[in-house]
């Protein structure tokens, strides 16, 4: 009699374990699949960013600098102090000599010097003196995007402020 009761209790525990395992599998598998999908999307985004970074990493001898030889005095947006501030910037462009558009567009840089400096002025004047001091890379990247849109090409790979004075 004792062996039968122990066998029945063991059988009930095994069946309970089986049912709980099945319920856990039903609940866990869908959430795991959705987590895997999110992880896959993030991994793809990282790969895309990595490829873009690899494209922008150029050897020094694969680039040249275009210097428009202009001094830009730009009135900056009023900051928290309420005072007028000005920036004096000497912009330069970093050009990719290996880009497919280099031969065709590099000769037009001097012709469009006014447009280039206008793009620089338009972007810089939207920022305060504090923003220009604290995040110049963000501003240079915004100028870069505007110039790439203007030329409809990515042969310009960087914007450099060879000298910046903020008053």
N, C-alpha and C positions, 0 to 999 in steps of 0.2 A: 504494500500500500504506500509506504514511504517513497519507494522508487517511482511509482506512478505519479504521485503528487510532484516530486522533484522534476520528473520528465515533463509534466504539463507546465510547471512554472518556467522551466528552461525553454520550452517551445513558445510560450507566451512572450518571454523576454526576447527571443530571437525574432519573432514576428514583429514585436514592437520596434526593435532595432531596425529591421528591414523597412518598416513603414516610415520611421523617422528619417532614415537615410534617403528614402525616395522623396520625401517632402523637402528635405534640405537640398537635394539635387535639383528639384523643380524650382526652388526659390533662388538658389545660388547661380545656376547656369545662365539664366537671362541677364542678371546683373553683371556677371563676369564677361559675357559677350559684349554688352554695352561698354564696359570699361575697356575691353580690348579694342573696340572701335575707336574710342576717344584716344587711346594710347597710339593707335596706328595713325590717326590724323595728326597728332602732335609730332610723331616721328617724321611724317612726310613734310610737315612745315619746317622742321629743323633741317631736313635734308635740302629743302629748297633754299633756306637761308644760307646753308653751308655752301651750296653751289654758287649763290650770288656773291658770297664773300670771296670764294676762290676766283671768280671772274674779276673782281675789283682789285685783287692783289696783283699788282704789276711790278715788274722789275724796274729799277730806277732808270736804266738805259732804254726802257720801252716807253718812257714818258718824256714830255717836254713841257716847259712852262711858257705860257703866253702872258706877257706883261703889257697891258694897254698903256702904261706910263701915264696914268691919271691919278689925281688926288681928289677923292670925293669927300666933300664936307656935307654931312647929312644931318638934318634936324631929326632928333629922336622923339619918340612918343613920350609925353609927360609921365613921369613916374609918381611914386607915392609922395615924394618931397614937393611936387608941384612946380619944380623949376624946369626951365628949358635946358636941354642937354644937346650937345652936338658930338658927332663922331667924325673923325678924319680917318679915312680908310684908303689904303693903296691895294686894290684887288689884283689878283693874278689868277690864271686858270691853269689847271693841270690837264694836259692833253695826252690821250692814249695814241701813240704813234702806230700801234698794231691794229687799231680799229679799222673796219672796212670803209668807214666814211672819212678817215683822216685825210687822205689825198684830196678829196673833193672839197671838204669843208674847212680845213686848216687855212687855206688861202683866203677864206672869207672873213676870218676873225677881225682883221684890221678894218674891213669894210663895215662890219657891224659893231664896231667898238662902242658907238653911242647906244645901241640897243642893249649891249652887254652891261654897260655902266648903269643904264636905266633900270635894268632888272635888279642889279645890286642895290640901287637906291630904293626901289619900290619895296623890296623885302626888308632892308635894314630899318627904314623909317617906321615900320610897324612895331618896332620893339623899343623898350625903355633902355636906359643906360645900364640898369642893373641886369636886365636880361641879356644884353650884349656882353657884359662882363662875365656873367655866370654860365651862359651856355652859347658860346660862339659857334661850336660845332653844329648845333641844331640850326642856327641861322645860315651857316655856310652850306649845309645840306639842303635847306630850302631853296637857296639861290641856285645850287647845282641842279635841282629838279626843274626849276623854272628855265634854266639855260638849256637843259636837255630837251625840254618841251619846245622851246623856241627853235632849236636846230633840228628837232625830230630825230635825234641821234644821241648815242651815249659815248661819243668820242671825247667829250669833256668829262673827266672822271673826278675832278676835285676843284674846289674854290679855296683860294689861299688869301688871307689878309696879311700881306707882308709887313704891314705896320698899321696899328690901330691906336688912335688916341681918342679918349672920351673926355669931354669937358662938360 
